[in-house]
Amino acid sequence: MIEFLKDNIGEIGEQTMEHLWLSGISIFLSCVAGISLGLGLTRNQKLAGFFIGVTGVMQTIPSLAMLGFFIPFLGIGKLPAILALFLYALLPIVRNTYTGIQNIDANIREAAISMGMTRYQLLAKVEFPLALPVIFAGIRTATVINVGVATLCALIGAGGLGEFIFRGITLNSTPMILAGAIPASLLAISLDYALSLVQKNVRKRLWPFIAGMAIVVGIYPVWASLSQTNNKVGLVAGFNSEFMNRADGWPGLSEAYDLQLPALELEITLMYEALKNQEADVIAGFTTDGRIQSYNLRVLEDDLHYFPPYYAAPIVKLATLKEYPLLEASLEKLEGKIPKELIAYLNLKVDQHEFTIEQAADSLLSAVTKGVFVNNRSASGKEKLVIGSKAFTESYILAAFLSRYIEATTSYRTDLKLGFGGTKLLFDAFLSGDIKLYPEYTGTALLVFVQPDKTVIDSLLQSPEKIHTFTNRELKEDFGVVMLPSFGFNNTTALMMREELANQLGIVSISDLKNYINRFDQ
């Protein structure tokens, strides 16, 4: 853990700065709007219940749903994140402002009015100063909430400490999770403590506090703009957390091609949307993704043959095959049965919300079996086979298909646990016995689980059969696991660009992309 922190201290500092800015600017805006609204409601109490209720409803909306709601209108990045955090912070500030003013002793108001104070003077010189401690309590609550919720903003490319947390979840890396969680917790505690000091003598410390917030809000854009001047190329990549950190992903690819490109960290679905909406220029996608054709994307040629074949196949423990003796023979009949065009079509239908996962799995089952299987066997008394999946469309479809296929061709019953956040996380659940089988890819098994020397990898790359044979042998020896015959399609990883942009820049291969970038370094 200590070693990891030392190696990544610079990035942790950058993410902490981003996190502080996201939280700071949203709280600043919430204070301006929330205090103004709270003060206004004290003058029109008929509307108080309605507006406080509306701000309360905002906090009941799940954070991810709130972020997802704004993406179609505002795109990805910091703007939708700030708006979501702003709305989350409103309730405690509005409610405490309203409550603080309302709870002032009526005798104090009467005394001020009898002295000839106007409504504005009453508010500015009596009510607001007396209510400040209560208002500040609301600001403290909103600040702590926002620091926590801001970690989720990493999923939409807004940055912050959530990047380390989600990378760690994807890779099942405790040090990586803690590298994001500990600074976020310390940041929340520090801000709450600083605000408590202001609250103790709020009348004297208010203006220094406001000045400090203004500095936080203003300094980050300056720092960010200075750092962006290094991006002379004008191109931005968008990668998911797993690709950003896996050895066979961006770290290995950038080294193999000597490729330097600033990258946003995005959830898989958002990568394609970011590319389509010109918020990213290069992404790492899957070659069976139907959005390649739908969004008119160009798959860049991997001219150095960095990516191995990624043939999809069921992966299962040898012990499970012994426990369920009908399973192996049934699954082996799927060898070569799923063409690439079919799985790409089903992926697109699901991504465009024309099919559900269940409908896509049913269509795949019908196409593979030609509708001839009718299971007349009575259910066995064995425990249900639990089938898992990763968190992307194709994996969902294949897992649901395997469930239907096994139940149609054997006496076994199945259960689904879908959407594991990363390859390592799913494989660990598989090894522990929580998952009995799931669809995996030969390239992933080779590079992530087996991890042979580079010389071995180079000798295997051009032969899918050799990769499958070698990987199977190593998996059996190391984990007691077997990768059954492939479904028949290769879903390798590839870099993609918008066709129009690729044509404009003359980029066909990854080496072309590297050469284009290198022009700006000369």
N, C-alpha and C positions, 0 to 999 in steps of 0.2 A: 504493500500500500504506500509506504513512504517513498519507495523507489519510483512508483508510478507518479506520485505527486511531484517529485523532483523533475522527472522527465517531461512533465506536461504543465509546469508552473506558468509558463507564458500563456498558453491557451486558456488555462483556468482564469488567469487574470483578465484576459480579453472577454471571456464569457461573463465573468463577474461584472465587468464594466457595462456590458450589454444588458445584463439582468437588472442592474441598478438603474440604468437609464429607462428601460421599459417600465419598471415599477415607479420610478420617480416622476416621469412625465404623465403617466396615467393618474397617479395620485394628485399631482399638481392640477390637472384638468378637472379631476373629480372634486377637489376642494373648491375650485372656482365655481363650478356648476352646482355642486351639492350644497354649499353654504348659501349661495344665492337662492336656490330653490327652497331650502329650509327656511330662510328668512322671509321669502315671499309667502310661504304657506302660513306663517304666523299672522299674516295680515289678511289671509283669506282661508279661514279654517274649514270652510265647507269642502274645499278641494284637498285638504291635507290627507284625509284617509285614502283618497283615490291615488294620489301621487306616491305616497309612502308604500301603498300596496303594490303599485307598478314596479317601484324599485326593489321591493321584496321579491316579486316574481322573477326579476332579472337574476337574483342570486340562486333561485331554485333551478335554473336552466343548467344542465351539465356543462362544464367548461369546454370540453371538446365539441359539443354540439353548438355552443355559441361561436367558437372559432370557425367551425365548418359552415355555419350560416352566413358569415360575412365574406367567405372566399369568393363566391360567384359575383359579388358586387365590388369587392375591393382587391381581389387577387390575393397573393400570398405576401408574406413579409411582415414588416413592423406595423403598418397601418391597421390591418384588422386586429392584430394583437393588442395594440394600444386601445382601440375602441372597445374590445371585449373587456380588458382590464378596467377601463374607465367605468363601464356599466356595472362591473362587479363591485367597485369601490363606492358606488353612490349610496347604497342603502344605509350603512352606518353613519355616513357623514350627514345625509339629509335628515335622518331620524334624530340623531343627537343634536343637530342644530335646532330643529323644531322643538324637541323636548327641552333643551337647555333654555330656550327663550320662554317657553310656556311655563316652566316651573319657577320663574322668578317671582318673588313675593309681590303680590298685588299692591301692598302698602308702599313698596319702593317705587313702583310705577306712578302711583298717585302723588307721591311726594315730588317726583321729577316733573310731572305735569303741572302741579300746583306752583312750581317754580318758574313756569312759563316755557318749558322746553317744547320744541316742535316734535313731530313724530320722528323726523330724521335724527334730531339731537337725542331723543329718548333711546333710539336704537343704537346710535354710534357711541354715546357716552355712558349709557347705563346698561341696556339689555345685552348688547354684544360682549362688552368686557366681562360681565358677570357670567355669561354663558360659555365663555371661551374654554374653561377647563372641561366642560362636558363635550363641547365640540371637538376638542383635542383628543378626548377618549375615543370618539368615533374615528378620527383620523388615524390613530394608532391601530385600531382594529382593522380598518381598511388597508393600511400599509402591510400588516402581517399577512392578510388574505391575499393581497396582490403579489407579494413575493413568492408565495406558494403556487398560486395559479400561473404565474409567469413561466414556470418551468415547462408547462404544456405548450407554450408558444413556440418552442423549438420545432414542434411537429409541422408548423406552417412556414418554416424558414425565417423566423424572427430572431433566432439566436438565443443567447442566454445559457444559463447553467443546465437547462433541460437537455441540451445536446449530449452532455456526458451521461446524464441519467438514462436517456433512451438508447444511446450506444451500449451502455452497460447492460441494460435489459435485453437488447438484441443479442449481444455476445455472451450473456450470462456471466458478466465480469463484475464481481463485487467491488474491486478497487475503482473501476470506472464509474459505477453507480455512486459510490461514496465521494468521488471527486466532484460530482455535481451536487449531491445532496447535502454534504457537510458545509460547503460555502454558502449554499442557499439558506440553510438553517442559521448559520452564523450571521448572514446578512439580515435576515428577519429579526433575530435577537438584537443585533446592533442597532438597527433602525428603531425598534420598539424602545430600547433603552435611551437612545438619543431623544426620541419624542417625549419620553417620560421626564427627562431633565427639563425640556422646554415647558412641559405641562406644569411643573412645580412652580414656575415663575413665568407664566405665559405672557404676561403683559410686557415684561422687560425683554424676553427672549424671542418674541414673535418675529420681529423684523430680521434678526440674524438667521432665524430658521427659514424665513421666506427667501432671504438672499442665498442661503445654502442650497435650497431646492432649485433656485434659478440657475445656480452654477452647475448643479448636476444635470439639469435639463439642457443647458447650453453647451457644456464642454464635450459631451459625447459626439454630437453631429460634427463638430470641428475635428475631433480625433478621427472619426470614421471617414470624413472627406479626405483628410490627409493620407490615411492608409489606402484609400481607393485610388489615389493618384498613381500608385504602383501598377495598377491594372491598365497598362497601355493598350492591351489587346482589345479590350471592349467586349470580350466574351465571358460569360459566366456559366459554370456547370451546375447541375442539380443532381445530387445523388442521395439515395436512402442511407440510413445509418449503418446498415450492415455492409454495404458496398464501400462506404467511406473508411471502414476500419478493418475489414477482413483482409488477410494477407493476399488473397487472390483477387481482391477488388482494386480500389483506387491506389493504395500504397504500392502494390506490385505493378499495376499498369503504368502509373506515372514514372516508376523507375525503369521499366522495360523500354518505354518510348521516350524517356527523358522529357516528360510532358508536365508543364507547369500551368495550372489554370485555377483561378479562384472558384470555390464551390460552395453552394448552398446545401444545407442538410434538410432533406424533405422526405415526407412519407411517400411511399411508392406511387400511389394514385396521383398525388400532387405533382410529382415529377413531370408526368405527361401533360397535365394542365398548365404547368409553368412553361413548358416548352411551346405548347400550342399558343399560349397568350403572350409569348415573347418576354417572359420574366426570367427565363433561362435559355441558353443557346445550345447546350450540350447536356445530354442525360445518359445514364447507363440503364438500358432497358432490356427486355427479353424478346428474343426474335419470334416467339409465337404470340406476341401481344397483338391483338386485332387493331389497336389504335395506331399502329405503324401505318397502315393503309388509310384508316379513317382520318388521321390527322396529317396525312401526306408527309411522313417523316422519311429521312434517308438513314439507312443503317450503314455506318462507316465500316469499310473493309478492315478487318484485323490482319494487316499485311505481315506482321511479325508473328502471327499465330500465337498470340499470348493466351487467349481464352481456349480452354480445352472443350471438347464436345460435352454437352450437358443433356444426356439422354435420361428421360424420366423413367423410373422403375420403382416397384414396391420394395421397401426395405423392412426386414423382419428378423427377429432373433431365431437362432437355431432351436432354442428351447421352446419357442412359440410354435414352430412347425411340428415339433414332436407332440406338443399338447393338443394341437389341432391338425390331425393327420390328413384331412381332406384339403387343407388350405393350399399347400404348395402346388399340387397338381392343378387346382382350379386357377391359381394366379399365373401359372406358366402358360396357360392357354391365351393369355393376353399379349403374348410376345408379338410385337409388330402390328398390333391391331388398331392403333390410334394414329391416323395420319396427321401431319403437322397442320394441314389446311383445316381439318375439322376442329382441332383444339383451339386454333387461332380464331376460328369463326365463333366458337362457344365463348371464348374469353371476351370477344368484342360484344357479343349479345348481353353478357352479364354486366360488363363495364358500362354499356349504354342503357342499362336497366330495362332491357327488353325481355330478358330471362332472369329468373331467380337462380340461385345456385342449385336448388333442387331440380328445376326444370332443365338446366344444362346437364346435370348428372343423369337425369332420365333420358335425355336425348342421346347422350354418349352411350349409355347402356343399350339403348335400342339399336344404335348404329353398330356397336361392337358385337352384340349377340344376335342381331337381325330379328330380335323379338321372339326367338325360338325357345328360350329357357322358361320353363315353368317348374318351380320348385315344389315337388309333392312330398318332400321329406319333412318329417316332424322335427320340430326344434330340438336340438340336443340340450342336455342339461348342463353344458359347460358355461362358464362365465362369458359374458359378452366380450367380443373382440373390440378393443378401443382403438379407433383409427384417428390419427392426428393430422394436422396440416399447418403450413406456415401461413402468414398473413398476407397472401396475395391471391388474386382471382383464380389462377390456374390450379394452385395447390388446393384451394377450397373445392373446386370442381372435381379434381381427381380423387380427393378423399371421400367426397359424397358418392362418387361413382363406385369406388372400391367397396363402400358400405353396401350399396345396392347389389353390386355384382356378387359379392360373397354371400349375401342372403339369398340371391337367386340361384346360386350354383352349389351351395352346401347347406348343411343343417345348422350352421352357426348363426348366431345373432350378433349384431354389431352396435356400437355406440360411437358417437363422433365428439371429438374435442378439437375444435377448429380455431385457427388464428393465433398460433404461438408467434411471439414477437420476433423470433430470430432462429436461425439454423441451429446454433449451439444450444439455445434454450430447449428447442424441440428434441434434439438428439439426446440431451441429458435426461429429459422426461422419458424418452424411449428406452434408454439404458436402465433407468430406475424401475421400469415396468409399468409406469403410469400410462404409457402408450404402447400398444402391441405392434402396430405397423403404421407406416405413412409413406406417401410418395416422395422420393428423393431424386437427386440428379447425380449422374456419374461424375461429372466434373467437380461438384461440391464434395462428394464423398472422397474423391481423390485428394483434393487440395486442402480441405478443412479437417477431415477425420484421419486420413492416412498420412498426409503430409510427407511424401517422399522427398529425396534430394532432387535438386534441379536437373541433374543429369538423367535421373529416372523419368522425371516428368517429360523432358525433351524427347526421350526415346519412345514415349507413349502417345504424344499429342496427336499424331496424325492417324491413329487407329482406334476408333471407338471400341472395337472388340478387345484390343489389348488393354485398354483402360478398364473395361468392365471385368476382364479376367483378373488383372493385377489387383484392382480395388477389392474385388470379392475375396481373393485369397488373404489380403491383409486384414480386411474387416473380420473374417472368420478367426484369424489368429489373435488379433488384438482385442476384439469385442464379442466374439461369438455371434456375429451378425452376418446375414447374407443379403445381397442385393439380387433380387430375382430378375429374370429377363426383362429387357426394356419394353415399354409400351410402343416404341417405334419412332418417336419424334425427338428431335434435338432442339432444345430450348436454351441455346447458349446466350450468354450475356454479350451485349454489344453497345458501343457508343452510337448515339443517334442525334441528328440535327434536323431542323426544318428543311425540307427540300429546297425551298426558295433561297434560304440563307446559304446552304451548302453550295448551290449552283453559283450564287453571287460571289462566294469566296473561293470557288474552285476546289472544294474539299470533297474527296471521294473516300479516302482512307484515313486511318488514325495518323499515319505518317504525314499525310497532307495537312492535317490539323496541327501537328507539331511544327511543320515547316512554316505554316502561316503564323503561328505564335512566335517562332524564332525571328521573323522579320523585324519584330518590334524590339528585339534585344540587341540589334546590330547598331 
